[in-house]
Amino acid sequence: MNELEKVREFVARLKDAKIHYTLQSVREALMVTVVSPSAYYEVEFFGDGHIEVQTWGPAHSVQRFSLDEVSGTIIRAVNG
């Protein structure tokens, strides 16, 4: 799966879960932002294939995740 396909797959998963998001271009990445009742997520997809997730809320952090990890985590957080 190339980098653009990762973004498209992530957005499709959010749409399927009926989760609102915004998409924008930042630095050298495409960023998807998602807000849940307890946290705010910035998910950045970089051209070299890595994904960074910055979370604001009870456990503020910046981490690298796979597409499946970030999708599952955010969908569970937003939908309960």
Summary of the structure (lengths in Angstrom):
residues: 80
radius of gyration: 11.5
end to end distance: 28.5
largest distance: 32.6
contacts: 216
relative contact order: 0.21
helix: 34%
strand: 38%
